[in-house]
Amino acid sequence: MQRCNSVWSYEVFGTMGLVTRTRRSNAVNIQSSLFLAAIFLLPVFTCHSQALTNPAAPPPPIDLKPNPLATLSAFEPPANQPYELGRGDEITVEAIGRPELTAKHVIGPDGEITLPLVGSIKIADKTREEAAAQIQTALSAYYSGVTIAIAVDRYTSNQILLLGAVQHPGVMTFDKTPTLLEVVSRGGVQPDTPSTGGAGPKPAGVPEECLIYRGSETMVTVELKALLDEGSPLANMRLKRDDVVYVTGRTKYVSVLGQVTHPGNLQLENTSTLADLLAQVGGPTEKAGRNPDIQIIHRAGTHGSTRTQTVPFNTLLARNSFDLSLQSGDIIFVKESGFNGAAYTLEKIAPLINLFTVAAVLDQE
């Protein structure tokens, strides 16, 4: 505004001089009038030009939260994604024209199989075509013109762990891409607890909410009933191998797993503490050691990352020990002490649960 005012003042003084000159000669009246009009219009064009060269600053961007449906869509794996071989899968490696090389194999916990001459080859997390090409390349150093094909005889690694307010929690194996509704329906939703004076438990329905853990840092919340009521295909979203599905209910639950006497789901009360929950499952076993590390995988929000805390057991026994704020959906895991903790499987203490599924959540050292 100050620059526009100064231009205006300069042109007005110039106009006054021109007006004085027009009084002296009628011959230049028309020219002076035209020039006078141009002079008066000049500030308008000057200010308009300044407005174009100095536009107003744009408003600050609005910080919007991610759309929950967009978050679920990004979380869902692509349709028709090729199956990747996993640990425990039973396969047949067929060598076309070389029957002596054709054999059945079980992919080991290290993701490898052993072949004559070649030795160990890691084929886990590869498609059948990728694994066949890798084996064919390895054998070509000893055999010419060999062609390899791989068939899956039994799928055992495509597993989902179901926990929470269900009738049949545990590990589920699928021979195709599992979906959320398949997992929940196979586990069976627990009937609602009746209110005081009720005739009995209410029939089981669709759970309001499910939590899906993927890896040690990712978790999404699925409002299952609302998605079904809306007819959204995300209600039956595809899952990935080693996902952990936690079905919440009106009763709050946490899962206590690992080196404890009686692993499983426990009801979470407002007064529940970590020490109380460990006492309810019989406490740590001998394999946990004298001061085992206790991992608490806290449930995240609607979208975002989970939060994992590690608490030494002796901390809970201290006189002025702190306690944690637990919520429904949290997972408590007591690790085995020493080197064997990395290879420990939960099958030794609970036939329903094994470490190969839970390992995706626990980020073992």
N, C-alpha and C positions, 0 to 999 in steps of 0.2 A: 504493500500500500504506500509506503513512503516513496518508492521509486516512481510510482504513477503520479503522485502529487507533485513531485519536482518537475516532471515532464510537463505536466499541465501548467504550472507556473511559468515555465520558460516559454511555452507556446503562446500563452496569453499576453505576455509582454511583447512578444513579436507581433501579435495581432494588433495590439494597440498602436504600434509603430506603423503598420500597414494602413490602419484606419486613418491615421494622421495624413499619410500620403494620399489617400483617396480624396481627401478634401481639396487637395491642390489641383487635381486634374480629373475632370469628368471622363476623359478618354480612357482612363485606366480603371474606371469604376467596376466594369464587368469582370476584368481580370482580378481586381482586388477582392471582389465578392467571392469569386470561385476559390481564390487562394485562402480567403478567410474561412470558408466552409471546410476546406481541407485541413486548415490548421486546427479548427475546433474538433474535427473528427479524429485527428491524429492521436490524442490521448486515449480514445476508445480502442483504436487498433493496437496502441502500445500496450495497454493493460491486457487486452485479449491475447496478445502474443506472449506476454509474461505468464499468463495463466496456462498457456499451452506448454511453455518450456519449463514451468515449475508446478506440475500438477500436485494436488493435495496428496499427502502420504496415505497409502492404503491402510485400511483398518487392520489391526493385529489379527492373525488367524485364530479361529476358534478351536480350542482343544477338545475334540470329540472322542468319546470312548469307542473302542472297536465294536462293530455290530456283532452280537453273539452268534447270529446265524452265519455270518462271514467267517467268524472264528472256527465254528464247527466244520464249515465247508473246507477250510484250509487244513483242518486237522484230519479229515477223512482221506484215506489213501485213494489213488486213482482207481477207476473201475477197470477190470480185466488186466490188472497188473500181473505180470508173469510170476509164477511161484518161485520162490528162492529156497533152495535146499537148506535144511537146518540140522542141528545136532540131534541125533537119534533117529533120523529118517532111514528107512530101509530101502535100498536102491539096488538096481541091477545094471552093471556096466557091461554092455554088449559090444564086442569087437567084431565087426562084420568081416567074415572071411578068416577070422582067427578065433576059433571056438575055444582054444586053450586059454585065451585071455578073458573070456566071458565069465563073470562071477557076480555073486551077490555080496553086498557090503552094507555095513551099518556105520553111518557117519558118527565119529566119536565125539566126546565132549569138547575136544580141541578143534572140531570142525574138519578133521582129516580122515582119509581112507588110505590104506596101504596097498600098493600094487607091486607085482613081481618086477624085479629089475629097477623100476622107477623109485620105489620107496613111498614115503608119505607125501600126499598131495592134499592141500586144503581146498575143499570145494564148498564149504558152508557159505551161505549168503550169496550164492551164485545161482543163476537159472540153470535149468538142465542143459540148455544149449551152450552156455558159457563153461559149465563144468566139463561137458563132453569135449569142447575145443581144447581146454587146458590139458585134459588127459591125453587127447590125441597128439598134441604137440610134444608132451613128455615121452610118449611111446614111439614117436617117429624117429627118435635117436637110435632105437633098437629094431624097429620094424618099418618096412617100407609099405606105403599104400594102405595103412591101417585106417579104418573109419570107426568112430566111437559113437554110440547112442546110449542115453541114460533113461531108465524108466524108474518111477517111484513106486515101490511095492506097498509101502505102508507109511502114512504120514503120522509122525509122532511129535514133531517139533512145532507144529502150527497150534500153539496152545494159548489159552486165555485163562487168567485166574479171576474167579468170581468170588467176591466177599460181600459182607454186609447183611442186610435184612432179607435173606433168601433161605429157602428150605434146604438146599443142597449146595453149599459153598464148596469150592475146590477148583482143581485144574480141569479144563475141558479141552479136548483135542478135536480139531476139525481137519477134513481133507480138502477144504476149499476156504476161500476168504470168509472168516466169521463176521457176523453182523451183530449189532447190539441186541436186537429183539430175540435172535436165536440164543444168545448167551443168557439173557434174562429169563426167557421162557423155559430153558432147560434147567436153570437153577431153581425155579419156582419161588414166587414172591411170598413172603410170610404174610399170613392174615393179620389185619389190624387188631390190636388189643382192644377189647370192648370197654366202654365207659362204665363207671360204677352203676351197678344195678342192671347191667345188660344181660341178655340171655346167653350170650356166648360170643366167641370171636367172630368178627365180621369177615365175609369172604375176601380172599386176596384179590387185589385189583392190580392196575398198572402203577408202578412206582412213580411218585411225583418227580424224583430226581435221581440221576446216576452220575457218579464221578468216574472218569476214565483217566488212569495214570499211564503215561508213556515215558519210559526212561526215568531218570532220577530227578528231572527238573520240570517236566511238563505235565499239566493236568487241565482237563476241561470239565465243565459242568454241563450236563445235558438235562434240560427240563423235559423229560420223556413224555409225561402225560400231556403237557401243553402242545408238544410237537405232534402227538398222535391226534389230539382234538383238532389241530389246524390242518391235518392231512399232509404234513411236511415229510418228504422222503428222508430227511435227516434223522427221523425217529428210528429208522432201521439203518443207521450209518454203518459203513464198513469199518472193521477194526484191523489192527495189525498184530502180528505175532508178538507174544509176551506182553500185550496190554493187560492192565489190571482194572477190572470193573468193580466199583463199589456201589452197591445199591443202598441208598439211605432210606430210612423209614421214620415214622413218628417217634419211635424209640431210637435214641442215639447209641451208636456202636463205635468201638474202635477195634482194630485187629492187633493181637499180640502174637508175633511169630518168632521163629528162630530157636535159640537154645534156652527154651523154657520147658517146664514139666508138662504143661497142658496147653499147647498153643491153640488159638482160636479167636472167636469174636467175643467181646465183653460189652455189656451194657454200660454206657457212660452216664453217670449221674452228675449233678451240679457240684457235688462234694468230692468227686473222684480225683485222686492224685495218681501220679505215675507210680509211686511206691505201692499204693493200694491195688492198682491194676496188676502189677507184677506179683504181688502176694496172691491174688486170686488165681493166677495161672500156675501157682506152685513155686515161683521164683526161678532163678537161673539154674541150669544143670551144671554138672561138674565140668563139662567140656567148655562152658563159658568162662571158666577161670574165677579167680577171687575178685577181680575188679573188671568185669566185662564192660565193653562199650555198648551203650544202648542208643540206637538210632531212632529218632522220631521224625517221620516224614509227615509234615503238616500239610493238611489240605489247603490248596490255593483258593483264590476267588473264582468268579465266573470265568475269567480268562487270566492267564498269567502262569507264573512258575510256582512249583511247590517249594517248600522251605524245609531243609533237613538239618536237624540238630543232633549232635553227639554228646551224650551225657555219661560220664563215668558212674558206675554203679555205687561206688563209695560215696559219691556226692549226695545220694539219696539217704544215706545212713547218718550223715553229719547232723549235728544238733540244729544248726541254723541253715539247713540246706534250702535252696530255692526250689520251687516247683514250677511246672510248665502249664500253660493254658492250653488244654486239650479240647478238641472239638470233634464232632462226628465225622468219620471219614479218615481220621489220622491212622497211621500204621506205625506200630512200635515193634522194633526188631532188635533182638539180643544176639550179638555176634559171638562166634566161637573164638576162643583165644588162640594165639599162635598162628603158625603157618597154615594149619588145616582149616582155618576160618575161610580162606578163599575157595576151598574145594568142598566145603560142607554142604550137604543137601538136606533140605527139610523133610525129605522122604523118610529119613531115619527116625523122625519123631512124630510125623503126621503123614499118613499115606495119601492124604488129599492134596498136599502142597509139596512142590519141589522147587529147588533153588533156580533151576534154569528159567522158570517163569518169573520168580521174584527178583532175579538178578537184574532184570531190566529196570526195576524200581530202586534198587538199593545201592547201585554204583559202588561195587565192592572195591576194596583196595587190593 
